[in-house]
Amino acid sequence: MSAADDAPPAPTRFEPPVAPASAPFWDASREQRLVLQWCRDCERPIHYPREACPRCLGTELEFRPASGRGVVYAASVMPKPGNASMAGREPYVVALVDLEEGVRMLSNVVGLRPELVEVGLAVEVTWEPLSDGRHLPLFAAATQA
């Protein structure tokens, strides 16, 4: 038995359900591609995916590639798990990220000490595998191009 065999199992994360409106989003995540829903009637991005545009109520919706880049709008360090599925991951950062496309996404910022995550931090998408082959979009500090 190796030291790796003695390590506790990785904490299990809550895995979001797939609704018909969000299926293309989750299908793209299998290939670690971030896509956003767009309303073809008013030409604006939408997040989270839904059946109708929240601005114009249009139903001509499609998914388009997203850059995966944004900035932290707000962040909160969770010293204790906010729900049981996050036990063992604390402390972790829950953040609202403003994507370049103009939508705000709720996610986690990973790869940095929590106290270094601040409003205005440039971030880019990274992925955490889920048990069914999908990937959960998370964010990490943007690398210099």
Secondary structure as UniProt FT lines:
FT   HELIX           3..6
FT   HELIX           20..22
FT   HELIX           23..29
FT   TURN            30..32
FT   STRAND          35..39
FT   TURN            40..43
FT   STRAND          44..46
FT   TURN            54..56
FT   STRAND          61..65
FT   STRAND          69..78
FT   HELIX           84..86
FT   TURN            87..88
FT   STRAND          92..99
FT   TURN            100..101
FT   STRAND          104..109
FT   HELIX           114..116
FT   TURN            119..120
FT   STRAND          122..129
FT   TURN            131..132
FT   STRAND          135..141
//
